[in-house]
Amino acid sequence: MSAGATLAIQGAQAYGHTVFESAFNPPCDAYRATSDATTSFCATASAAHIDTSFASLTAPAPQFDLPFFKNVSNQVMFADAKSCDNMVRLFNTSLSTAPYGIESVRGSVKAQVPGLFEKEQVWDGVEGIRFASAFIENNYLPCEGFRGYGGA
Protein backbone atom coordinates (compact mmCIF):
# COMPACT_ATOMS: atom_id res chain seq x y z
CA MET A 1 0.00 0.00 0.00
CA SER A 2 1.12 3.52 -0.65
CA ALA A 3 3.14 4.96 2.22
CA GLY A 4 1.04 7.55 4.01
CA ALA A 5 -2.32 6.26 2.72
CA THR A 6 -3.64 6.06 6.27
CA LEU A 7 -7.24 5.11 5.47
CA ALA A 8 -6.23 2.29 3.08
CA ILE A 9 -3.57 1.00 5.49
CA GLN A 10 -5.97 0.97 8.43
CA GLY A 11 -8.61 -0.73 6.28
CA ALA A 12 -6.23 -3.55 5.30
CA GLN A 13 -5.00 -3.94 8.87
CA ALA A 14 -8.61 -4.24 10.08
CA TYR A 15 -8.84 -7.45 8.02
CA GLY A 16 -5.69 -8.78 9.71
CA HIS A 17 -3.31 -8.08 6.79
CA THR A 18 0.33 -7.23 7.35
CA VAL A 19 0.84 -3.96 5.51
CA PHE A 20 4.13 -2.88 3.95
CA GLU A 21 4.00 0.86 3.36
CA SER A 22 5.59 1.16 -0.06
CA ALA A 23 6.81 3.49 -2.76
CA PHE A 24 5.50 2.60 -6.22
CA ASN A 25 7.14 2.96 -9.60
CA PRO A 26 5.36 4.31 -11.49
CA PRO A 27 3.63 6.37 -8.82
CA CYS A 28 -0.19 6.59 -9.02
CA ASP A 29 -0.45 4.16 -11.94
CA ALA A 30 -0.93 0.44 -12.35
CA TYR A 31 2.10 -0.03 -14.61
CA ARG A 32 4.58 1.74 -16.86
CA ALA A 33 4.96 1.00 -20.58
CA THR A 34 8.60 0.06 -21.16
CA SER A 35 8.36 -0.84 -24.86
CA ASP A 36 5.71 -1.50 -27.54
CA ALA A 37 3.79 -4.11 -25.59
CA THR A 38 5.77 -4.52 -22.35
CA THR A 39 4.81 -3.00 -19.03
CA SER A 40 6.47 -2.96 -15.61
CA PHE A 41 5.48 -2.30 -12.02
CA CYS A 42 7.53 -2.09 -8.83
CA ALA A 43 6.57 -1.70 -5.16
CA THR A 44 9.33 -1.20 -2.59
CA ALA A 45 9.10 -1.09 1.20
CA SER A 46 11.89 -1.23 3.76
CA ALA A 47 11.40 -4.99 4.26
CA ALA A 48 9.67 -6.11 1.07
CA HIS A 49 9.57 -5.60 -2.70
CA ILE A 50 7.73 -6.79 -5.79
CA ASP A 51 8.90 -6.21 -9.38
CA THR A 52 6.94 -7.30 -12.45
CA SER A 53 7.41 -7.16 -16.19
CA PHE A 54 4.72 -8.34 -18.61
CA ALA A 55 4.35 -8.38 -22.41
CA SER A 56 1.26 -8.88 -24.55
CA LEU A 57 0.68 -12.53 -25.35
CA THR A 58 -0.40 -13.31 -28.88
CA ALA A 59 0.84 -16.87 -29.34
CA PRO A 60 0.67 -19.46 -28.00
CA ALA A 61 -2.76 -18.98 -26.49
CA PRO A 62 -2.89 -18.29 -22.76
CA GLN A 63 -3.31 -21.30 -20.49
CA PHE A 64 -6.35 -19.79 -18.76
CA ASP A 65 -9.31 -18.01 -20.32
CA LEU A 66 -11.23 -14.92 -19.23
CA PRO A 67 -13.93 -16.84 -17.30
CA PHE A 68 -11.16 -18.32 -15.13
CA PHE A 69 -9.83 -14.84 -14.26
CA LYS A 70 -13.35 -13.56 -13.60
CA ASN A 71 -13.88 -16.40 -11.14
CA VAL A 72 -10.51 -16.00 -9.41
CA SER A 73 -10.66 -12.21 -9.08
CA ASN A 74 -14.22 -12.22 -7.75
CA GLN A 75 -13.61 -14.45 -4.74
CA VAL A 76 -14.16 -13.20 -1.21
CA MET A 77 -10.94 -11.87 0.39
CA PHE A 78 -9.97 -12.44 3.99
CA ALA A 79 -6.90 -12.55 6.22
CA ASP A 80 -7.97 -13.38 9.75
CA ALA A 81 -11.28 -15.07 8.74
CA LYS A 82 -13.22 -12.77 11.07
CA SER A 83 -14.35 -10.17 8.56
CA CYS A 84 -14.34 -10.51 4.79
CA ASP A 85 -14.16 -8.17 1.82
CA ASN A 86 -16.50 -9.01 -1.05
CA MET A 87 -15.02 -7.05 -3.98
CA VAL A 88 -16.81 -7.74 -7.25
CA ARG A 89 -14.85 -6.71 -10.35
CA LEU A 90 -16.94 -5.65 -13.33
CA PHE A 91 -15.68 -6.83 -16.71
CA ASN A 92 -18.31 -5.12 -18.87
CA THR A 93 -17.75 -1.40 -18.27
CA SER A 94 -16.07 1.16 -20.53
CA LEU A 95 -12.86 0.64 -18.51
CA SER A 96 -12.51 -3.01 -19.50
CA THR A 97 -13.84 -2.79 -23.07
CA ALA A 98 -12.62 -0.98 -26.18
CA PRO A 99 -10.50 1.06 -26.59
CA TYR A 100 -8.74 -0.19 -23.44
CA GLY A 101 -9.74 -3.82 -23.53
CA ILE A 102 -8.55 -6.91 -21.76
CA GLU A 103 -5.36 -8.52 -23.01
CA SER A 104 -3.48 -11.68 -22.13
CA VAL A 105 0.09 -11.16 -20.89
CA ARG A 106 3.14 -13.24 -19.98
CA GLY A 107 6.12 -12.14 -17.95
CA SER A 108 8.08 -12.40 -14.75
CA VAL A 109 7.57 -11.58 -11.09
CA LYS A 110 10.26 -11.05 -8.45
CA ALA A 111 9.19 -10.77 -4.83
CA GLN A 112 10.51 -10.75 -1.30
CA VAL A 113 7.81 -10.57 1.35
CA PRO A 114 8.66 -11.36 4.98
CA GLY A 115 6.26 -13.92 6.38
CA LEU A 116 5.69 -15.46 2.94
CA PHE A 117 9.25 -15.97 1.69
CA GLU A 118 12.35 -14.49 3.28
CA LYS A 119 14.59 -14.75 0.21
CA GLU A 120 13.72 -13.18 -3.11
CA GLN A 121 11.67 -15.50 -5.30
CA VAL A 122 11.50 -15.27 -9.10
CA TRP A 123 8.81 -16.69 -11.35
CA ASP A 124 9.24 -16.58 -15.14
CA GLY A 125 6.58 -17.41 -17.71
CA VAL A 126 3.78 -16.10 -15.48
CA GLU A 127 0.52 -15.57 -17.36
CA GLY A 128 -2.29 -13.18 -16.55
CA ILE A 129 -4.51 -10.48 -17.94
CA ARG A 130 -3.97 -6.72 -18.10
CA PHE A 131 -7.06 -4.55 -17.85
CA ALA A 132 -8.72 -1.79 -15.88
CA SER A 133 -11.88 -2.56 -13.97
CA ALA A 134 -14.56 -0.86 -12.02
CA PHE A 135 -15.61 -2.72 -8.89
CA ILE A 136 -18.15 -2.83 -6.13
CA GLU A 137 -16.69 -3.41 -2.67
CA ASN A 138 -18.67 -4.72 0.28
CA ASN A 139 -16.51 -4.26 3.39
CA TYR A 140 -16.26 -5.92 6.80
CA LEU A 141 -18.79 -8.67 6.27
CA PRO A 142 -18.89 -11.75 8.55
CA CYS A 143 -16.88 -14.48 6.79
CA GLU A 144 -19.29 -17.17 7.99
CA GLY A 145 -21.91 -15.68 5.66
CA PHE A 146 -19.79 -16.74 2.66
CA ARG A 147 -19.73 -20.46 3.39
CA GLY A 148 -20.45 -22.12 0.04
CA TYR A 149 -20.11 -18.76 -1.80
CA GLY A 150 -20.97 -19.07 -5.47
CA GLY A 151 -21.01 -15.42 -6.49
CA ALA A 152 -18.07 -15.62 -8.89
C-alpha positions in Angstrom: 0.0 0.0 0.0 1.1 3.5 -0.7 3.1 5.0 2.2 1.0 7.6 4.0 -2.3 6.3 2.7 -3.6 6.1 6.3 -7.2 5.1 5.5 -6.2 2.3 3.1 -3.6 1.0 5.5 -6.0 1.0 8.4 -8.6 -0.7 6.3 -6.2 -3.5 5.3 -5.0 -3.9 8.9 -8.6 -4.2 10.1 -8.8 -7.4 8.0 -5.7 -8.8 9.7 -3.3 -8.1 6.8 0.3 -7.2 7.3 0.8 -4.0 5.5 4.1 -2.9 4.0 4.0 0.9 3.4 5.6 1.2 -0.1 6.8 3.5 -2.8 5.5 2.6 -6.2 7.1 3.0 -9.6 5.4 4.3 -11.5 3.6 6.4 -8.8 -0.2 6.6 -9.0 -0.4 4.2 -11.9 -0.9 0.4 -12.4 2.1 0.0 -14.6 4.6 1.7 -16.9 5.0 1.0 -20.6 8.6 0.1 -21.2 8.4 -0.8 -24.9 5.7 -1.5 -27.5 3.8 -4.1 -25.6 5.8 -4.5 -22.4 4.8 -3.0 -19.0 6.5 -3.0 -15.6 5.5 -2.3 -12.0 7.5 -2.1 -8.8 6.6 -1.7 -5.2 9.3 -1.2 -2.6 9.1 -1.1 1.2 11.9 -1.2 3.8 11.4 -5.0 4.3 9.7 -6.1 1.1 9.6 -5.6 -2.7 7.7 -6.8 -5.8 8.9 -6.2 -9.4 6.9 -7.3 -12.4 7.4 -7.2 -16.2 4.7 -8.3 -18.6 4.4 -8.4 -22.4 1.3 -8.9 -24.6 0.7 -12.5 -25.3 -0.4 -13.3 -28.9 0.8 -16.9 -29.3 0.7 -19.5 -28.0 -2.8 -19.0 -26.5 -2.9 -18.3 -22.8 -3.3 -21.3 -20.5 -6.3 -19.8 -18.8 -9.3 -18.0 -20.3 -11.2 -14.9 -19.2 -13.9 -16.8 -17.3 -11.2 -18.3 -15.1 -9.8 -14.8 -14.3 -13.4 -13.6 -13.6 -13.9 -16.4 -11.1 -10.5 -16.0 -9.4 -10.7 -12.2 -9.1 -14.2 -12.2 -7.8 -13.6 -14.4 -4.7 -14.2 -13.2 -1.2 -10.9 -11.9 0.4 -10.0 -12.4 4.0 -6.9 -12.6 6.2 -8.0 -13.4 9.8 -11.3 -15.1 8.7 -13.2 -12.8 11.1 -14.3 -10.2 8.6 -14.3 -10.5 4.8 -14.2 -8.2 1.8 -16.5 -9.0 -1.0 -15.0 -7.0 -4.0 -16.8 -7.7 -7.3 -14.9 -6.7 -10.3 -16.9 -5.6 -13.3 -15.7 -6.8 -16.7 -18.3 -5.1 -18.9 -17.8 -1.4 -18.3 -16.1 1.2 -20.5 -12.9 0.6 -18.5 -12.5 -3.0 -19.5 -13.8 -2.8 -23.1 -12.6 -1.0 -26.2 -10.5 1.1 -26.6 -8.7 -0.2 -23.4 -9.7 -3.8 -23.5 -8.5 -6.9 -21.8 -5.4 -8.5 -23.0 -3.5 -11.7 -22.1 0.1 -11.2 -20.9 3.1 -13.2 -20.0 6.1 -12.1 -18.0 8.1 -12.4 -14.7 7.6 -11.6 -11.1 10.3 -11.0 -8.4 9.2 -10.8 -4.8 10.5 -10.7 -1.3 7.8 -10.6 1.3 8.7 -11.4 5.0 6.3 -13.9 6.4 5.7 -15.5 2.9 9.2 -16.0 1.7 12.4 -14.5 3.3 14.6 -14.7 0.2 13.7 -13.2 -3.1 11.7 -15.5 -5.3 11.5 -15.3 -9.1 8.8 -16.7 -11.4 9.2 -16.6 -15.1 6.6 -17.4 -17.7 3.8 -16.1 -15.5 0.5 -15.6 -17.4 -2.3 -13.2 -16.6 -4.5 -10.5 -17.9 -4.0 -6.7 -18.1 -7.1 -4.5 -17.9 -8.7 -1.8 -15.9 -11.9 -2.6 -14.0 -14.6 -0.9 -12.0 -15.6 -2.7 -8.9 -18.1 -2.8 -6.1 -16.7 -3.4 -2.7 -18.7 -4.7 0.3 -16.5 -4.3 3.4 -16.3 -5.9 6.8 -18.8 -8.7 6.3 -18.9 -11.7 8.5 -16.9 -14.5 6.8 -19.3 -17.2 8.0 -21.9 -15.7 5.7 -19.8 -16.7 2.7 -19.7 -20.5 3.4 -20.5 -22.1 0.0 -20.1 -18.8 -1.8 -21.0 -19.1 -5.5 -21.0 -15.4 -6.5 -18.1 -15.6 -8.9 
